[in-house]
Amino acid sequence: MICLNVVELIGKRPFGRYMDKYGNRSGEYFRNTYLYPHLLYGNRVHVDLDGYNQYGRSFIMGAFTDLIL
C-alpha cells in the first residue's frame, strides 16, 4: 500500500481546487500528480491528511472529484 501524506507532498497549507488558479498547492495538482498515477497502476493508496486541520472544501473536491466514474 502506498501512503501519501498531503502536508509532506504539497506543503503545510494546501488550498484551492484548480491547478490553473492555485498551482502546486491545489487539490487538482495533488490528484493528478500523486494520487491518480498510483490508482492507475492498481496500487492501494492511503491518503494521510494529518499535519493540517483546516482543509477547505475546494481542496478536498479538487483532490478526490473525478476519481469516481
C-alpha positions in Angstrom: 0.0 0.0 0.0 1.2 3.5 -0.9 0.9 6.2 1.8 0.6 9.8 0.6 1.0 12.4 3.2 -0.6 15.6 1.8 1.4 18.0 4.0 4.7 16.4 3.1 3.9 16.4 -0.6 2.1 19.7 -1.1 3.1 21.8 1.9 1.7 23.0 5.2 -1.2 24.9 3.7 -2.8 23.1 0.8 -5.7 25.0 -0.7 -7.8 25.5 -3.8 -9.4 23.2 -6.3 -7.9 24.1 -9.6 -4.2 23.9 -10.8 -4.5 26.8 -13.2 -5.6 29.1 -10.3 -3.7 27.8 -7.3 -0.8 25.9 -8.8 1.1 23.1 -7.0 -0.8 23.5 -3.7 -4.2 22.7 -5.2 -6.3 19.6 -4.9 -6.2 19.0 -8.6 -2.4 19.1 -8.6 -2.3 16.5 -5.8 -4.8 14.3 -7.6 -3.1 14.4 -11.0 0.5 14.3 -9.7 0.4 11.9 -6.8 -3.0 10.1 -6.3 -4.2 9.3 -9.8 -0.9 7.7 -11.1 -0.9 5.2 -8.2 -4.5 4.3 -8.7 -4.0 4.0 -12.5 -1.5 1.2 -11.8 -3.8 -0.6 -9.4 -2.0 0.3 -6.2 -3.9 0.6 -3.0 -3.4 4.2 -1.6 -3.8 5.6 1.9 -4.1 9.4 1.9 -2.8 10.8 5.1 -4.4 14.2 6.0 -2.5 14.6 9.3 -0.5 17.7 9.9 -3.1 20.3 8.9 -6.6 20.6 10.2 -8.2 23.3 8.0 -8.6 21.6 4.6 -11.1 23.6 2.6 -13.9 22.0 0.6 -12.2 23.2 -2.6 -9.0 21.3 -1.9 -10.9 18.1 -1.0 -13.1 18.4 -4.1 -10.1 19.0 -6.3 -8.2 16.1 -4.9 -11.0 13.5 -4.9 -13.6 14.6 -7.5 -13.4 12.8 -10.9 -11.8 9.7 -9.3 -15.2 8.0 -9.2 -16.7 7.4 -12.6 
